Amino acid sequence: MRGSSLFSPAWRCALVAILALTFIPFLFMASSSLKDSFQFYHSFWLPTWPPQFGNYADAFADMKGYVWNSLVVTAVSITGILTFSVLAGFVFARYRFPGREVLYYGFLVMMMVPGALMLVPSFVWVKHLGLLDTYWVMILPYMAGGQILGLFLLRGFFAQIDRSLYEAAEVDGAGPIRQLWHVALPLSKPVLGTIAIVSALGVWNSFLWPFVTTRGEDVLVLTVGMLRYQTRSAGDYGRMFAGFTLSAIPLAILFLLCTRAFLKGITSGAVKG
């Protein structure tokens, strides 16, 4: 007990140090976003007065198109990922058919394939479909790849639901769709929240795929548009960091709204009654 009490303060200090190292870059970015060029060079680490809130207005004017494109691509992609994950997970959990396990594990194998290996075949595929420089060149591959994780999580979750609940709904005349809608989905909200957040992070932060498949200004997402934005704002670091800060706000809002569901989802099944 004595050794534990001696170790506890050191352990807590180490955790605080790690947490500080994690947040220092974000605090530096937020602080720098409120400076003009003179303040940035003459007070590199410390906040300055007065804060230059106009940097955010300028950054938003430059980036609003990129933000809108990212919001559209992310929203449509997550909707598709959740829809197809729910349907596929329910079918694999509730029904038996020839080749079910082979097909299921075939989907899981795709999670082990590095995305870089699929870059050239995927590019040739979308090029022949005429999807380059459109929203769909990003949305369709995101939905195809993102639903694999959703299928894995939802199949296991749906399989754990007591069969008596499905049987009671069936006795009341509920078909497969009503069983899914009234029984499975209400219980799976934490898992759906987890899938939504993880998928949204992947889609919003994706850079390589939109970089090689889009060129037009009207479809550029935020990660690619930031390259052009940095060129336009070269030397104006306050405006540049304001743009970086704005790009992180949508995901922060999403995480705050879904934190409870996310935590329930990642701990579901951890404790057996």
SERO-4910 file (N, C-alpha, C, O; in steps of 0.05 Angstrom, whole numbers):
BEGIN
 pado doro    nc1    nc2    nc3   cac1   cac2   cac3    cc1    cc2    cc3    oc1    oc2    oc3
  Met    A     17    -24      0      0      0      0     17     25      0     11     45    -13
  Arg    A     40     24     16     58     47     17     70     52    -10     73     75    -19
  Gly    A     79     30    -23     91     34    -50     71     45    -69     78     61    -87
  Ser    A     46     36    -67     25     46    -85     20     75    -80     16     90   -100
  Ser    A     20     84    -55     15    112    -49     38    130    -59     33    153    -68
  Leu    A     63    119    -58     85    134    -68     85    136    -98     93    156   -110
  Phe    A     75    115   -111     75    114   -140     52    131   -152     55    142   -173
  Ser    A     30    133   -137      7    147   -148     12    176   -156      4    183   -178
  Pro    A     24    192   -139     29    220   -148     47    222   -173     42    238   -191
  Ala    A     67    204   -174     85    205   -198     70    197   -223     73    208   -244
  Trp    A     52    177   -219     36    168   -242     17    191   -251     13    195   -275
  Arg    A      5    205   -233    -13    226   -240      2    249   -253     -8    261   -272
  Cys    A     26    255   -243     42    276   -256     49    269   -284     50    286   -302
  Ala    A     55    243   -289     62    234   -316     38    237   -334     41    245   -357
  Leu    A     14    230   -324    -10    233   -341    -15    262   -347    -23    269   -370
  Val    A    -11    280   -328    -16    308   -333      4    319   -353     -3    335   -370
  Ala    A     29    309   -352     49    318   -371     42    309   -399     45    324   -418
  Ile    A     33    284   -402     25    273   -428      1    289   -439      0    296   -462
  Leu    A    -18    295   -421    -42    310   -429    -33    338   -438    -44    349   -458
  Ala    A    -15    350   -424     -5    377   -432      8    377   -459      4    394   -475
  Leu    A     25    356   -464     38    354   -490     18    350   -512     23    358   -535
  Thr    A     -4    337   -506    -25    332   -526    -39    358   -534    -45    363   -557
  Phe    A    -44    375   -514    -60    399   -519    -43    424   -526    -54    443   -536
  Ile    A    -17    423   -521     -1    447   -527     -3    455   -557     -6    479   -562
  Pro    A     -2    436   -576     -4    445   -604    -31    458   -610    -32    477   -626
  Phe    A    -52    448   -598    -79    460   -603    -80    488   -590    -91    506   -602
  Leu    A    -69    491   -566    -70    517   -553    -53    537   -569    -60    561   -572
  Phe    A    -30    528   -579    -13    545   -595    -28    554   -621    -26    577   -629
  Met    A    -42    535   -633    -57    542   -658    -78    562   -652    -82    581   -667
  Ala    A    -94    558   -631   -115    576   -624   -104    604   -616   -116    624   -624
  Ser    A    -82    604   -601    -70    630   -594    -59    645   -618    -63    669   -621
  Ser    A    -46    630   -636    -34    643   -660    -56    653   -679    -51    672   -694
  Ser    A    -79    641   -678   -101    649   -697   -111    677   -690   -126    689   -706
  Leu    A   -105    687   -666   -114    713   -657    -93    734   -659    -95    755   -645
  Lys    A    -72    730   -674    -50    749   -677    -48    759   -706    -55    744   -725
  Asp    A    -38    783   -709    -30    792   -735      0    784   -739     12    773   -721
  Ser    A     11    791   -762     38    783   -768     58    795   -748     77    781   -739
  Phe    A     55    820   -741     73    833   -722     72    818   -695     93    813   -683
  Gln    A     48    813   -685     45    800   -659     56    771   -660     68    762   -641
  Phe    A     52    758   -683     62    730   -685     92    729   -683    103    712   -669
  Tyr    A    106    747   -696    135    746   -696    147    756   -670    169    747   -662
  His    A    134    775   -657    145    787   -633    135    775   -607    146    780   -586
  Ser    A    115    758   -609    106    743   -585     97    715   -594     74    708   -596
  Phe    A    118    700   -600    113    674   -613     97    655   -596     79    642   -606
  Trp    A    104    652   -571     91    632   -553     68    643   -537     49    628   -531
  Leu    A     69    668   -530     50    679   -511     27    693   -525     30    703   -547
  Pro    A      3    693   -513    -20    708   -525    -14    737   -525      3    747   -510
  Thr    A    -28    752   -543    -23    780   -545    -50    795   -544    -72    783   -545
  Trp    A    -48    821   -541    -72    838   -539    -68    862   -558    -46    873   -559
  Pro    A    -88    870   -573   -115    859   -574   -117    834   -593   -101    832   -611
  Pro    A   -136    816   -588   -139    793   -605   -150    801   -632   -167    819   -634
  Gln    A   -140    788   -653   -148    795   -681   -170    776   -690   -165    757   -705
  Phe    A   -195    781   -681   -217    763   -689   -224    765   -719   -237    748   -730
  Gly    A   -214    786   -732   -218    789   -760   -205    767   -776   -213    762   -799
  Asn    A   -185    753   -765   -173    730   -778   -193    709   -785   -192    696   -806
  Tyr    A   -212    705   -766   -232    684   -770   -251    691   -793   -260    674   -808
  Ala    A   -259    717   -794   -276    726   -816   -263    722   -843   -275    713   -862
  Asp    A   -237    729   -844   -223    726   -870   -219    696   -877   -223    689   -900
  Ala    A   -213    680   -857   -209    651   -862   -235    638   -871   -235    622   -889
  Phe    A   -257    645   -858   -282    633   -865   -291    641   -893   -302    625   -908
  Ala    A   -285    666   -901   -292    675   -928   -276    659   -949   -287    653   -970
  Asp    A   -251    652   -942   -235    636   -961   -242    607   -961   -239    593   -982
  Met    A   -252    596   -939   -255    567   -936   -283    557   -935   -288    533   -934
  Lys    A   -303    575   -936   -331    566   -933   -339    545   -954   -354    527   -949
  Gly    A   -328    548   -979   -335    528   -999   -323    501   -993   -337    481   -997
  Tyr    A   -298    500   -983   -286    475   -976   -300    462   -952   -304    438   -951
  Val    A   -308    479   -933   -323    468   -909   -350    456   -918   -357    435   -909
  Trp    A   -364    470   -936   -389    460   -945   -386    434   -960   -401    415   -956
  Asn    A   -366    432   -977   -361    407   -992   -355    384   -973   -364    362   -976
  Ser    A   -339    389   -952   -332    368   -933   -357    360   -917   -361    336   -912
  Leu    A   -374    379   -910   -399    373   -896   -417    355   -913   -429    336   -903
  Val    A   -420    362   -939   -437    346   -956   -426    318   -959   -441    299   -956
  Val    A   -401    315   -965   -389    289   -969   -390    272   -944   -397    249   -945
  Thr    A   -384    285   -921   -385    270   -896   -413    261   -888   -417    238   -880
  Ala    A   -433    280   -891   -460    273   -883   -472    251   -901   -484    232   -890
  Val    A   -468    253   -927   -479    232   -945   -464    206   -941   -477    184   -941
  Ser    A   -438    207   -937   -423    182   -933   -431    168   -907   -435    144   -907
  Ile    A   -434    183   -885   -441    171   -859   -470    160   -861   -475    138   -850
  Thr    A   -488    174   -875   -515    163   -878   -514    136   -893   -528    117   -885
  Gly    A   -499    135   -914   -496    110   -929   -483     88   -913   -492     65   -914
  Ile    A   -462     95   -899   -448     75   -882   -466     63   -861   -467     39   -858
  Leu    A   -481     80   -847   -499     70   -826   -522     53   -838   -529     33   -827
  Thr    A   -533     62   -861   -555     48   -873   -547     20   -882   -560      0   -875
  Phe    A   -525     18   -897   -517     -8   -907   -505    -26   -885   -508    -50   -886
  Ser    A   -492    -13   -865   -482    -29   -842   -504    -42   -826   -502    -65   -819
  Val    A   -525    -26   -822   -548    -37   -807   -561    -60   -822   -567    -81   -810
  Leu    A   -566    -56   -847   -580    -77   -863   -562   -102   -864   -572   -124   -860
  Ala    A   -537    -99   -871   -519   -122   -873   -515   -135   -846   -515   -160   -845
  Gly    A   -511   -120   -825   -507   -132   -799   -531   -147   -789   -528   -168   -777
  Phe    A   -555   -137   -795   -579   -151   -787   -582   -177   -802   -590   -197   -790
  Val    A   -577   -177   -828   -580   -201   -844   -560   -222   -835   -567   -245   -831
  Phe    A   -535   -214   -831   -514   -234   -822   -519   -244   -794   -511   -266   -788
  Ala    A   -532   -228   -777   -536   -237   -750   -561   -254   -747   -562   -272   -730
  Arg    A   -582   -249   -763   -608   -262   -758   -614   -285   -777   -630   -302   -771
  Tyr    A   -601   -286   -800   -608   -306   -820   -584   -323   -829   -562   -313   -830
  Arg    A   -590   -348   -834   -570   -366   -844   -575   -371   -874   -598   -376   -882
  Phe    A   -554   -371   -889   -556   -376   -918   -529   -388   -927   -508   -383   -914
  Pro    A   -528   -402   -949   -504   -414   -959   -482   -393   -963   -486   -373   -976
  Gly    A   -458   -400   -953   -435   -382   -956   -435   -358   -938   -420   -339   -942
  Arg    A   -452   -358   -917   -453   -334   -900   -427   -328   -886   -418   -306   -887
  Glu    A   -415   -348   -874   -390   -344   -860   -367   -337   -879   -351   -319   -872
  Val    A   -366   -350   -902   -345   -344   -921   -347   -315   -930   -327   -301   -932
  Leu    A   -372   -306   -936   -376   -279   -945   -369   -259   -923   -357   -238   -928
  Tyr    A   -377   -265   -899   -373   -247   -876   -343   -244   -871   -333   -221   -869
  Tyr    A   -328   -266   -870   -299   -263   -865   -285   -252   -889   -263   -240   -887
  Gly    A   -296   -255   -913   -285   -242   -936   -286   -212   -934   -268   -198   -941
  Phe    A   -309   -202   -923   -311   -173   -917   -290   -164   -897   -278   -143   -900
  Leu    A   -286   -180   -876   -268   -172   -855   -239   -172   -865   -223   -156   -856
  Val    A   -233   -189   -884   -205   -190   -895   -199   -163   -908   -176   -154   -908
  Met    A   -219   -150   -919   -214   -124   -932   -205   -103   -912   -192    -83   -920
  Met    A   -210   -107   -886   -200    -88   -866   -170    -90   -863   -157    -71   -853
  Met    A   -159   -113   -871   -130   -117   -868   -114   -107   -892    -89   -107   -890
  Val    A   -127    -99   -913   -113    -90   -937   -107    -61   -935   -125    -45   -931
  Pro    A    -81    -52   -936    -75    -24   -935    -88     -8   -957    -89    -17   -980
  Gly    A    -99     15   -950   -113     31   -970    -95     39   -993   -105     43  -1015
  Ala    A    -69     43   -988    -51     51  -1010    -50     30  -1032    -46     37  -1056
  Leu    A    -53      5  -1025    -52    -16  -1046    -77    -15  -1064    -75    -24  -1087
  Met    A    -99     -4  -1054   -123     -2  -1070   -125     24  -1085   -145     29  -1099
  Leu    A   -106     42  -1082   -108     69  -1094   -109     68  -1124   -127     80  -1136
  Val    A    -91     54  -1137    -90     53  -1166   -115     38  -1178   -128     49  -1196
  Pro    A   -121     14  -1168   -145      0  -1179   -171     17  -1175   -188     18  -1192
  Ser    A   -173     30  -1152   -197     46  -1146   -198     70  -1165   -219     78  -1174
  Phe    A   -175     82  -1170   -174    106  -1188   -182     98  -1216   -198    112  -1229
  Val    A   -172     75  -1226   -180     66  -1253   -210     60  -1254   -223     67  -1274
  Trp    A   -220     49  -1233   -249     42  -1232   -266     67  -1233   -285     68  -1250
  Val    A   -261     87  -1217   -277    111  -1217   -273    128  -1242   -291    142  -1251
  Lys    A   -249    126  -1254   -244    140  -1279   -262    129  -1301   -273    144  -1317
  His    A   -263    102  -1303   -280     90  -1324   -309     95  -1319   -325     94  -1338
  Leu    A   -317     99  -1294   -345    105  -1288   -351    135  -1292   -375    143  -1290
  Gly    A   -331    151  -1299   -336    180  -1303   -342    195  -1278   -357    215  -1279
  Leu    A   -331    187  -1256   -337    200  -1230   -317    220  -1221   -321    234  -1200
  Leu    A   -295    224  -1235   -274    242  -1227   -285    271  -1225   -302    279  -1241
  Asp    A   -276    285  -1206   -284    313  -1201   -314    316  -1194   -327    335  -1202
  Thr    A   -324    296  -1180   -352    298  -1170   -352    290  -1140   -333    279  -1130
  Tyr    A   -374    296  -1127   -377    287  -1099   -377    256  -1097   -366    245  -1078
  Trp    A   -388    243  -1117   -392    214  -1116   -365    199  -1117   -364    177  -1107
  Val    A   -345    211  -1128   -319    198  -1129   -308    194  -1101   -291    176  -1097
  Met    A   -317    210  -1082   -309    207  -1055   -329    191  -1039   -322    174  -1023
  Ile    A   -355    197  -1043   -376    186  -1027   -378    155  -1030   -379    141  -1011
  Leu    A   -379    146  -1055   -382    117  -1060   -359    100  -1048   -365     80  -1035
  Pro    A   -334    107  -1052   -313     91  -1039   -313     93  -1009   -307     73   -995
  Tyr    A   -321    116   -998   -322    118   -969   -344    100   -958   -340     87   -938
  Met    A   -367     99   -972   -388     82   -963   -380     52   -965   -386     36   -947
  Ala    A   -367     45   -987   -359     17   -992   -339      8   -970   -341    -14   -960
  Gly    A   -320     25   -964   -300     17   -944   -309     20   -916   -301      4   -899
  Gly    A   -324     41   -910   -332     47   -883   -352     27   -871   -353     23   -847
  Gln    A   -368     14   -888   -389     -3   -878   -377    -30   -867   -392    -45   -854
  Ile    A   -352    -36   -873   -340    -61   -864   -338    -60   -833   -345    -80   -820
  Leu    A   -328    -38   -822   -327    -36   -793   -354    -36   -781   -359    -49   -761
  Gly    A   -373    -23   -794   -401    -23   -784   -413    -50   -784   -427    -58   -766
  Leu    A   -408    -65   -806   -418    -93   -807   -407   -110   -785   -421   -125   -772
  Phe    A   -381   -107   -779   -368   -123   -758   -380   -117   -731   -387   -135   -716
  Leu    A   -384    -91   -725   -394    -84   -698   -424    -91   -695   -432   -101   -675
  Leu    A   -440    -85   -716   -469    -89   -714   -476   -118   -716   -496   -126   -703
  Arg    A   -462   -134   -731   -469   -162   -731   -466   -175   -703   -483   -190   -694
  Gly    A   -443   -168   -690   -440   -179   -663   -460   -168   -644   -470   -183   -626
  Phe    A   -468   -142   -646   -487   -131   -628   -515   -143   -633   -528   -150   -613
  Phe    A   -524   -144   -658   -550   -155   -663   -552   -185   -655   -573   -194   -646
  Ala    A   -530   -199   -657   -530   -228   -650   -533   -231   -620   -543   -252   -611
  Gln    A   -525   -211   -604   -527   -213   -575   -555   -206   -564   -561   -212   -541
  Ile    A   -572   -194   -581   -599   -187   -572   -615   -213   -567   -614   -231   -584
  Asp    A   -629   -214   -545   -645   -238   -538   -664   -244   -560   -680   -227   -569
  Arg    A   -663   -269   -569   -680   -278   -591   -710   -276   -584   -727   -274   -602
  Ser    A   -716   -276   -558   -744   -275   -550   -757   -248   -558   -781   -246   -563
  Leu    A   -740   -227   -560   -750   -201   -568   -759   -202   -598   -780   -191   -605
  Tyr    A   -742   -215   -614   -750   -218   -642   -774   -236   -645   -792   -230   -661
  Glu    A   -775   -257   -629   -798   -276   -631   -824   -262   -622   -845   -267   -634
  Ala    A   -822   -245   -601   -846   -231   -593   -856   -212   -614   -880   -210   -619
  Ala    A   -838   -199   -627   -846   -181   -649   -857   -196   -673   -876   -187   -686
  Glu    A   -846   -220   -677   -856   -237   -700   -885   -247   -694   -901   -248   -711
  Val    A   -889   -253   -668   -916   -262   -661   -937   -240   -665   -960   -245   -672
  Asp    A   -928   -215   -660   -945   -192   -664   -949   -184   -694   -962   -165   -700
  Gly    A   -937   -200   -711   -940   -196   -740   -918   -178   -753   -922   -169   -775
  Ala    A   -897   -173   -738   -875   -157   -749   -858   -173   -768   -848   -194   -760
  Gly    A   -853   -163   -791   -835   -175   -810   -806   -167   -804   -801   -153   -785
  Pro    A   -787   -176   -821   -759   -169   -816   -754   -140   -814   -738   -131   -797
  Ile    A   -766   -123   -831   -760    -95   -831   -771    -82   -805   -757    -65   -793
  Arg    A   -794    -90   -796   -805    -79   -771   -789    -89   -747   -786    -75   -727
  Gln    A   -780   -114   -748   -763   -124   -726   -737   -107   -725   -728   -101   -703
  Leu    A   -726   -101   -748   -702    -85   -748   -708    -57   -737   -692    -46   -721
  Trp    A   -730    -45   -746   -736    -17   -739   -745    -14   -710   -737      5   -697
  His    A   -761    -33   -700   -773    -29   -673   -758    -44   -652   -761    -38   -628
  Val    A   -742    -64   -659   -728    -80   -638   -697    -74   -639   -686    -66   -618
  Ala    A   -685    -79   -662   -656    -77   -663   -645    -49   -662   -627    -43   -646
  Leu    A   -656    -31   -678   -646     -4   -679   -647     12   -653   -627     25   -646
  Pro    A   -670     11   -639   -670     26   -613   -649     17   -593   -640     33   -577
  Leu    A   -642     -8   -594   -622    -18   -576   -593    -13   -585   -574    -15   -569
  Ser    A   -590     -6   -610   -563     -4   -621   -553     25   -624   -533     30   -637
  Lys    A   -567     44   -612   -559     72   -615   -530     78   -606   -516     92   -620
  Pro    A   -521     66   -583   -493     71   -576   -473     61   -597   -453     74   -603
  Val    A   -478     38   -609   -460     27   -629   -461     44   -654   -441     49   -667
  Leu    A   -485     53   -662   -488     70   -685   -473     97   -681   -461    107   -699
  Gly    A   -474    107   -656   -459    132   -650   -429    127   -653   -415    145   -663
  Thr    A   -420    105   -644   -391     98   -647   -383     97   -676   -363    108   -684
  Ile    A   -399     82   -692   -393     80   -721   -393    107   -734   -376    113   -751
  Ala    A   -413    123   -727   -415    150   -739   -391    167   -733   -381    180   -752
  Ile    A   -382    167   -708   -359    184   -701   -334    174   -714   -319    190   -726
  Val    A   -329    148   -713   -304    137   -724   -304    142   -755   -283    149   -766
  Ser    A   -326    137   -768   -328    141   -797   -325    170   -804   -312    177   -824
  Ala    A   -338    188   -788   -336    216   -794   -307    226   -792   -298    242   -808
  Leu    A   -293    217   -772   -264    224   -770   -249    216   -794   -233    231   -805
  Gly    A   -254    191   -804   -239    181   -827   -246    196   -852   -228    203   -868
  Val    A   -272    202   -856   -280    216   -881   -271    245   -880   -260    255   -900
  Trp    A   -275    259   -858   -268    287   -856   -238    292   -859   -230    311   -872
  Asn    A   -222    274   -848   -193    277   -849   -179    264   -873   -155    266   -876
  Ser    A   -194    251   -890   -182    237   -913   -169    258   -931   -181    279   -938
  Phe    A   -145    252   -940   -131    271   -957   -123    258   -984   -127    270  -1005
  Leu    A   -110    235   -983    -98    224  -1007   -118    219  -1029   -114    226  -1052
  Trp    A   -141    206  -1022   -161    199  -1043   -173    224  -1056   -173    225  -1080
  Pro    A   -183    243  -1041   -194    267  -1054   -172    283  -1069   -178    297  -1088
  Phe    A   -147    281  -1060   -125    295  -1073   -121    285  -1101   -115    301  -1119
  Val    A   -123    259  -1105   -117    248  -1132   -142    246  -1150   -139    241  -1174
  Thr    A   -166    250  -1139   -190    246  -1155   -206    272  -1160   -225    272  -1175
  Thr    A   -198    294  -1147   -212    319  -1151   -193    342  -1157   -171    343  -1146
  Arg    A   -201    359  -1175   -185    383  -1182   -202    409  -1181   -191    430  -1176
  Gly    A   -227    407  -1188   -244    430  -1190   -249    443  -1163   -253    430  -1143
  Glu    A   -248    470  -1162   -252    485  -1138   -279    480  -1125   -283    482  -1101
  Asp    A   -300    473  -1142   -327    470  -1132   -331    444  -1117   -352    440  -1105
  Val    A   -312    425  -1118   -316    399  -1104   -293    394  -1085   -293    373  -1072
  Leu    A   -274    412  -1083   -251    407  -1065   -261    406  -1036   -275    424  -1027
  Val    A   -252    386  -1021   -259    384   -993   -237    399   -977   -217    408   -988
  Leu    A   -242    401   -951   -226    418   -934   -196    410   -933   -178    427   -934
  Thr    A   -191    384   -931   -163    375   -929   -147    382   -953   -123    390   -950
  Val    A   -158    380   -977   -144    388  -1001   -144    418  -1005   -124    430  -1014
  Gly    A   -167    430  -1000   -169    459  -1003   -150    474   -985   -142    497   -991
  Met    A   -142    462   -962   -124    476   -944    -97    480   -957    -83    499   -950
  Leu    A    -89    463   -976    -64    468   -990    -65    494  -1006    -46    510  -1005
  Arg    A    -86    498  -1020    -89    523  -1035    -92    547  -1016    -82    569  -1021
  Tyr    A   -106    542   -994   -110    563   -975    -83    572   -963    -79    596   -959
  Gln    A    -65    553   -957    -39    560   -946    -23    576   -966     -8    594   -958
  Thr    A    -26    570   -991    -12    586  -1012    -22    614  -1013     -6    633  -1015
  Arg    A    -48    618  -1011    -60    645  -1012    -53    661   -987    -51    686   -989
  Ser    A    -51    648   -965    -46    662   -939    -17    660   -930    -12    664   -907
  Ala    A      1    654   -949     29    651   -941     39    676   -928     36    698   -939
  Gly    A     52    673   -905     62    696   -890     43    707   -870     51    720   -850
  Asp    A     17    704   -874     -3    714   -856    -11    691   -837    -32    678   -841
  Tyr    A      5    686   -817      2    662   -800    -23    663   -783    -35    643   -778
  Gly    A    -31    687   -774    -56    688   -759    -80    679   -775    -96    664   -765
  Arg    A    -82    688   -799   -104    680   -817   -102    650   -823   -122    636   -825
  Met    A    -77    640   -827    -74    612   -833    -82    594   -809    -97    575   -813
  Phe    A    -74    601   -785    -81    585   -762   -111    588   -755   -123    570   -744
  Ala    A   -123    611   -762   -152    613   -759   -166    593   -777   -186    582   -769
  Gly    A   -156    590   -801   -168    570   -819   -165    541   -808   -183    525   -810
  Phe    A   -141    535   -796   -137    509   -784   -157    504   -761   -168    483   -759
  Thr    A   -161    525   -745   -179    522   -722   -208    518   -732   -222    501   -721
  Leu    A   -216    533   -752   -243    530   -762   -247    502   -773   -269    491   -771
  Ser    A   -227    490   -785   -230    463   -797   -234    442   -776   -245    421   -782
  Ala    A   -226    447   -751   -230    427   -730   -256    430   -715   -265    412   -701
  Ile    A   -270    453   -718   -295    458   -703   -317    438   -709   -329    428   -691
  Pro    A   -323    432   -735   -345    413   -740   -342    386   -727   -361    375   -716
  Leu    A   -318    375   -727   -314    349   -714   -316    351   -684   -325    333   -671
  Ala    A   -307    373   -673   -309    377   -644   -339    378   -636   -346    367   -615
  Ile    A   -355    392   -652   -384    393   -646   -396    366   -648   -412    358   -631
  Leu    A   -389    350   -669   -400    323   -672   -392    306   -648   -409    291   -638
  Phe    A   -367    308   -639   -359    291   -617   -373    299   -591   -381    281   -575
  Leu    A   -377    325   -586   -391    333   -562   -420    324   -562   -431    316   -541
  Leu    A   -433    324   -586   -461    315   -588   -463    285   -584   -484    275   -574
  Cys    A   -443    270   -592   -445    241   -592   -427    228   -571   -423    203   -572
  Thr    A   -416    243   -553   -397    232   -533   -410    209   -517   -398    188   -513
  Arg    A   -434    214   -507   -446    194   -490   -451    168   -505   -446    146   -495
  Ala    A   -462    171   -530   -466    147   -546   -440    133   -553   -439    109   -554
  Phe    A   -419    149   -558   -393    138   -565   -382    122   -542   -372     99   -546
  Leu    A   -383    133   -518   -372    118   -495   -388     93   -489   -377     73   -481
  Lys    A   -414     95   -492   -430     70   -488   -424     49   -509   -423     25   -503
  Gly    A   -419     59   -534   -414     40   -555   -388     25   -552   -387      1   -557
  Ile    A   -366     39   -544   -341     26   -542   -339      8   -517   -321     -8   -515
  Thr    A   -357     12   -498   -358     -5   -474   -380    -25   -474   -382    -41   -455
  Ser    A   -397    -26   -495   -419    -45   -495   -407    -73   -497   -390    -79   -513
  Gly    A   -417    -90   -480   -407   -118   -479   -383   -121   -461   -373   -144   -458
  Ala    A   -372    -99   -450   -348   -102   -433   -354   -115   -407   -337   -128   -395
  Val    A   -378   -111   -397   -386   -123   -371   -409   -143   -376   -430   -136   -387
  Lys    A   -406   -166   -367   -426   -187   -370   -441   -190   -343   -429   -194   -322
  Gly    A   -467   -188   -345   -483   -191   -321   -485   -220   -311   -498   -225   -291
***
